[in-house]
Amino acid sequence: QVQLVESGGGLVQAGGSLRLSCAASGSFFVIDGMGWYRQALGKQRELVATITSGGSTNYVDSVKGRFTISRDNAKNTVYLQMNSLKPEDTAVYYCNADIRLRIGARGSYWGQGTQVTVSS
């Protein structure tokens, strides 16, 4: 089994910063891509940022220049550094990982979600 444990959410004023972490644990062969998603009240879940095992990144336009995704492969952990936060960033943030449990078996796993609230 695989578990993704998130931390770092909270309440912050506009212009502030938060750093989200998500660590994968359990029995698996290798982690491929990892990413962060968010879902605001009344809206669909959207992709925020992704990072490949080799370190290539992509971001939704609304967070470019403000958010940075990174990973520590030795720790099986992905991070999301969130700077210059805006009220529009308020959402539940979820991490995701594409994981190969073993050769021939893979799946997509999600963290429990962490609330990020940015006050005006």
N, C-alpha and C positions, 0 to 999 in steps of 0.2 A: 504494500500500500504506500501511497505518496500523500504527504501533507504539505501544504503551502501555508506558512504562518506570516501574516502581515503585522506591521507595527508602524507607528509614526503619525497616524492621523490625529486630528484635533481641531481646535478652534484658533483662528488667527485673523488678525486685521488685514485689510487690503494693503498690499505692498509687502507683506511679510513672507516668510519662507517656512516650508516644511520639507522633511525628508522621509519618504516612505521606504520601508524595507520589506522584502519578502524572501524568506528562506525556505527552500525545499528540503524535506527530510523523508526518509524511508528507504525502501529497496527499489533501486532503479539502475539502469545501465548508464544512461547519459541524458542530459537535458539539452534540447535543441534551442529553439527560439523561446524567448520570454517577452512578456509585455505587460502593459498596464492599461486597464479600461476604467471607465467611469460611467455612472448612471445618476443623473440628476432627477429630482422628483418630477414625475410626469413626462419624462423623456426616455428615449431608447438608450441602451448601453452603447457607448462609442469607444472606439479604439483611441487611446491617447498616444502611446509610444510603444515601439517594439525594438528589440535588440537580438541579433543573431548570436550564435555561439562564437562567431568570429569577431563580434563587436560592431557590426554595421547597424545603424540606427535609423529609425523613421519616426516622424512626429506628425500629429494632426496640426494643421496650420495655426490653429488658435493658441497653441502652446509653444510654438517655435520661438527660440530666443529666450524663453523663460524657464522651461523644464529641461532637465537632462536625465536620460535613462542610462544606467550603467550596470555592470554585473561583475561579480567576483566568482569566477568559475570554481575556484578552490573551495569556496564556502557555499556554493550552490545558491547564491543570493542575487537578487536583482533589486536595484534601487531606483527611486524616482526623486530627484532633487527638484523641488518646486519653488521657484523664486518669483518675485513680483506678482504674488497671487491676487486674483481678482474675484469679486463676488460670483462671477459667472463660472468659476472653477469649483464652486460648491457642489459636491456630489459624493456618492459612495464610490470609493476607488477599489478596484479588484486587480490582483495580479494573476497572470496566467502563464502557464508553462507547458510546452510540448515536450513530453518525456517518453523516452524509450525505456520501458520496464526491463526489457531484455531484447535480444535480437528477435525480430519478428513480432513484437508486441509494443505498441505505443498508444498514448492517449493524451488528451488535453485536460489539464488540472487547474483548478481555481482556488484562490485564497478566499478567506471568509468575508472579505470586504472591510474597509475601514472608512469612517466618515471624515470628510474634510469639509469644514465650514469656514468660509471667508466672510467676515463682516464688512459692511460698508464703512 
